[in-house]
């Protein structure tokens, strides 16, 4: 396996460096190798990463880098290791042991123009007129040891708090599957499974924000195959331990497949289900509040237009999701429907909350539609083995001296989160969000997002609308 891996890594790098092939041509080559079962999807993704390192490390033409400037090329150390300086990676010669640092920084700025009625819907008066925040500040590492064990550790330092993100150990099976244990995303939803580095708009849709899942400790198996993806797992309920709380748990599953793949064109179909037993406070005999919340499209303003108040008396609840996506040339489409059914016990409500639950069940749901187009000829980097999108690589990186300005993408999105059914009359909310976005990819790692967001909100016979104008600058490695 290691000889094949090194040979194909060199071949992919040579294809980029010596023939002038674009990243999309290399993607097509690797996709063909996956289809012929020469490579597993995980090996192909590693080769893409290594080939990109080789491409970016070499000067584009003689004289681009000062003579003797060693960090522009891979550096050989001893006879058994290779260090990639730019991406802080180290691997043994046979690639059986690999280690790489990773991180991301996202800086958001937003300005709002809400009507008085929309502020009433949010029940957060006054709201700031503008905001500037570090949305994400993550640092971590990931690697493979003894060829078969994959690991990852990642922490987020944004908002003056330290939170554990993806942190797990996994075993890689020869048949193209991985068994993970640790803290990770519960499998539920297409847009949620896409890394925040690669989502289209500044934030995910109001539907996914409100009814999606989170990162929890647990165990999960993933089948990563050339045309389909399956994830199943069991998860706990947070990292904090409280002896007075009987922790909740969930069973989750997601499956997707690509019935049509032709070059970079694709059609994606998927479905997911998630059952969660809620945590019970045994000391005071009440179920913990359940938070199903969506903001206005940027955390820089932070108006809670759905889920301003947590749901009380929730015994358990089930989520259901349906997914569709497609890409043809530079055009792409994406849509999901999500529904949450909650079973209530009116006798087990937090006594500190002024709630009078008078129902035994409620339902909340929503959906979204996206459409987008790459003005510079790229395509959506769909990954059928993961049921998600990967990293976009511009056809030409930002380099004004050579007349290259990177890649540009325009997108339009509409999403709905209908949470008018609530455990307390008058506290339910509904949000409709329309977003026009422009994304500028300077390189695969550096980009800017510009969003114009029109909002319509509803609560207890109050309706209002308003605008938010947001921008994000992000860098990751």
N, C-alpha and C positions, 0 to 999 in steps of 0.2 A: 504493500500500500504506500509506503513512504517513498519508494523509488518512483512510482507512478505519479504521486503527488508533486514531487520535485520536478519531474519532467514536464508535467502539464502546467505547473506554475511558470516555469521558464518559457514554455511555448506561448502562454497567454501574454507574458511580459514582452516577449520578442514580437508578437503580433502587433502590440501597441507601439513598441519603440522603433521597429525596423520597417514595417509595412505601411505605417500611417493609418492603421485601422482605428475606427472610432470605438468608444466604449460599447456602443450598441452592437457592433459587429462581434466584439469579444463576447458579449452577453449571448448572442445567437450561437456562437461556437460552443460555449459552455452549456447552454440549454440543450444543444444537440447531444453533447456527451452525456448529459443527465438522461435524456430520452433513450439513448443506446445503453444505459446502465453501465457506462464506463466510469462515471463519477456519481457519487451521492450528492444530493443538494447541499449538504454541509461542506463537503470538500470543494464544490464549485464556488460557494460563497467565500470560502477562505482564499481560493485562487484569485477571485476578483479583487479581494483586499490586497493580496500580495502584488498582483499585477499593477494595481493603482499605485502602490508604493514605488515600484520600479519606475513607472512612467513619470511620477511627480518628482522623484529624486534626481532624474537626469535632466540637465539643461536642455531647453528646447532647441538651441543652436549654439555653436561654439561662441564663447565670449559672454553668454548670459550669466555665468557665475565666475567669480574671481578664480584664477588659477590656484589650485591647492585648497580650495574651500571644501573640506572633506564632508560636511553634513549634507551636501547635495547628492551623495551617492551612498549606497549601502556600504557598511564598514565591516570588514571581516575581523573577527577576534579569535585568536588561537586557531584551532582547526575544527572545533565542534560547535560553534555558535555564530549566528548572524544577528547584528543589531541594525534595525531600521530606525535611524535617528529621527526622522520627521514625525513618525507616528509612535515613537517610544515603544517599539516592539522588539522582542528578543525571541529567537527560536533556535533549537538545536539543528544540526546539519540534516538530520533525518526527519525533522518536523514533528517528532513524537512529543516534544515539549515546547509549548508556545506561551508567550506572555505578552500582553499589550495593555498599556494605560489607555483610558478613555475618559472623556469629559464633555460637558456641554454648558454653554452660557447663553441665556436668552434674556434680553433687555427689552421691556415693553413700555410704550408710551401711548396714552389714549386721552381723548377729549370727548365729553358727553354733552348732548343737548336734549335733555329729557323734558317732556311736558310735566306739569304738576301732577296730573293723573297717573302717569307712569311711576313717579316717585311714590305715590300712594299705594300702587300695586306692590312695589318693593318693600314698603313699610320701613324705609331707612332714610329718614330726612334729618339733617341735610346730607346729600351725596356730594363728593368732591367734583369740581368742574373738570379736573384733569388729574392724571396720575402718572408716575414714572416708577417702575418696580423692576427688580431682578426676578423674573418669573421662575427661572430654573438656574441653579448653579450646582452642577453635579461633577463628581470626580469618582472614578472607579478603576477597576482592572478586571480583565478577563483572560482566560487562557485554557489550554489543553495540557494535561499531564498524562504520561504513560499511554498516549494515543487515544485512550478510550474515555477519559474523565474530563468533562468540561466544567469550568467553574467561573463564577462572576461575583464581584463585590462592588456595590455602588451606593454612594451616599449623596443626598441633596442638602445644600447649605443655604438655600434661599429663605427669605423672610426671617432671618436670624434664628433659625431652628435647624436641627439636624434630623433628617428622616432617612430611614433605610429604604432604599429602592431595590432593584433586582439584585438579590444576593442568594445564590444557590450553588449546589453541586449536582452535576448530571452525569449519567453514564450513556455513552454513545454505542448503540447497537449496530451491527454490520448491516442489518436490513433497512437502515435509514430511519431509526427512531431514537428517541432520547427519553430517559427517565430522570426527572428532576426532583430535588427536595430542597426547600428553603423558602425564601420570600420572593414572590413573583406575581405577575398578573394572573388573575383568574381568567380562563378562556371564555370570553363572551363579547361578540361583536367585531365587525370588520374594522371600523374606524378606531376603536379602542385598542385593537391589537397592533395598529400601526404606531411606531415609535413617535413620540412628540417631535423628534428631529425631522420627520418626514410628512407630518400632517399638512393638509392644504392651507387651512386658515390659521389664524393666530391661536384659536382654541377649537376643540372639537365641537360638534353640533350640540345644540341645546338638548336634543334627544339623548345622545350618548352621555353628555354631562349629567343629565338627570337620572337616567335609568341604567347606566353602565355600572361596572363592578370596580374593584380596586385591587391593590397588591396586598396579599395576605400570606401568612405562613402555610405551607402545605406540601403536598406531593402531587406531581402531574406527569403523565406520559403523553408524548407527542409523536405522531407518525408523520414524518416529513418525506413526502413522495413527489415525484416529478409533476404530477397533475392534481394532487389532492393533499389535504392537511386534516388531521384529526387530533384533538386535544381533549383529554379527560383528566379530572383530578378531584381531590378532596382538600378543603382548606379550612383553616381556623378563623379566628375573629380578633385580629390585632396582635400587637407585640407586647402590650402592657399586661401585667398580671395583677388581678384584683381578686383576693380570696373571697370577697363577697359577691362575686359575679360568676355565674355558670356560663362559660363562654359559648358563643354560637358556633356554627359550622356550616359548610356548604358543600354540595356536590355540583360540579360544573362540567359541561361538555360543549365542544364546538367542532363542527365539521364543515369543510368547504372543498369544492373541486372546480376545475376549469374544464367545462365541456368543449370549449373551443380555444385552441392555441395555434397561432400561425405567425411565426416570427415574433414581432413585438405586439401583435394584436391578440386580444384575449377576451373571454367572457368568464365571469366569476359568479358562482352561486354558493350560498352558505346558510347555515342555520345554527342556533345555539340555544341552550337551556341551562338555567341556573336555579337551584333550590337552596334557600338559606333558612336555617333554624336560628331564630333571633336569640341574643344573649339575655339571660334572666338574672336580675338582681335578687339574690336569694335572701339578703339581709332585710330588705324592705318590701320584697315580693312584688316586683313590677318588671315588665319588659323594658329593656333599654330603648331609647329613642332611635328611630331609623331615619337616616338622612338621605333623601333623594333630591338633589339640588342642582340647579343650573343657573349660571350667571349670564351676563348680557353679551358675552363674547370676548371679554378681556378681563383679566384679574386686576388691571391697573385702575379700574373704576370700582369693581366688586359689588355690583348691585345684584341682590338675590331675587331674581324675578320668578323663580320656581323653587319651592322647598325652603322658603324663608323660615318656616317652623318645622321641626322634626316631627315625624309621625309617631304617635303614642299607642301603646297597647298592642303592638304587632307581635304576634306569636311566631309566624313564619311567612315567607313570601317566595314567589317563583317568578323568574324573569324568562321571557321568550324573545327570540330575535330571528329575523329573516334578513338576508343580505343579497345584494346584486351589485355587480360592477362590470364595466366593459371598457376596453380601449381599442381604438382603431386609428392608426397613424398618430397624429398629434392630438386627437380628440380623446376624451375619456369621460365616463359617467359613473356615478356611484350613488347608492341608495340603501337605506335600512329602515326596518320597522321594528319597534321594541314595545313590549307590553309587560307590566308588572301586576300580578295578582297578590294582594296582601290579605292574610287571615288575621282577624283581630280578636282580642279577649278584653272586653270593656272593663273587666274587674281588675286587670293587672296594669294600671296606668300609673306613671310616676306621680306621686302625691305632690311633688313640688311644682308640677305643671298645672296650669289652670285649664285643663281639658276635660270635656265631658263626652267621651266616646260613646256613641249610641248606635254603632253598626258593627256587624261581625265580619265584614269584608269590604274592600274597596279595590278599584282598578285604576291604574294610571298608564298612559301610553303616549307614543309619539313616533314621528318618522322624519326623514330628511331626504332631499335630493340635491346632488351636486352635478355640475357639468363644468368642464375645463378644457383649455386649449393651450398648447405650447407655441408661442409666436415664433420661436427660433428652431422649430423642427424636432424637438425631443419627443419622447414618448413616456407614458407613465411606467415606472419600473416595477411592474407587477411580479410577485413571487408566488407561484401557485403552491410550492411546497410549504410556505408559511401562511398562505391565505391573507397576504398583506402587501404593502408597498415597501420597497427598499430605497436605497439612496439614488437620487437623481444625479447623473453626471452630464454637465453641459457639453454640447458638441464642441464648444470652444470656451475655455475659461476666460475670465475677465483679464484683458491685456490691451488697454487703449492704444499703446504704441504700435500694436499690430492690427488695430481696427476691430478687436474682439471685445464684446461687452457682456459675455456670459449668456445665460438662458433666461427667458421671460415666459411667465405663465399667467394667464387670466382665468378666473374661476368665478362661478356664481353658485350660491348655495341658499337653500330654504329649509328651515327645520322647525318642528313643532314639538313642544313638550306640554301635554295636557294633564295637569295635576290638580284640576278643580275638585276632584273627590279627595277629601282630606279627613283625618280623624277628628278634626274640630271644624265645625261649620264656620265659614267665613275666612278660613286660613288657606284654602286651596288657591292655586294660581295656575295661569296658563301663559305660555310665551310662544310667540311666533317671531322667528329671526330670519331676516334676509341679508345676505352678505355678498358684497362684490369685492373680490380680492385680486391683487396684483403681486406676484412673487418674482423676485429678482435673485437668481442664483449666480453669484460671482464665480464660485468654484463649487465642487461637491460639498465643501464644508462650511462655506460662508454664504449667507443669504439674508435678504430683507423681505418682510411681508408688509403689505399695506392693505388695510381692510376698512371699508365703509359699511357700517352695520345699521340696518333699519329694524326697529323693534316695535312689536305690539304686545301689550300685556293686559291681563284680565284678572280681577280678584273681586269676589263678592259684589257683582254688578258695577264695579269700577273698571273702566277701560282707559288706556292711555297709549301713547306712542312716543318715539324719540329716536335719536341718532347717536351712534358712537363712531368715532374715527380713531383707528388704532394703527400702530406701527410696531414691528418687532425687528430687532437685529439679532442674529444668532450665529454662533460659531461652535463647532464641535470637532473633536478629533478621536 
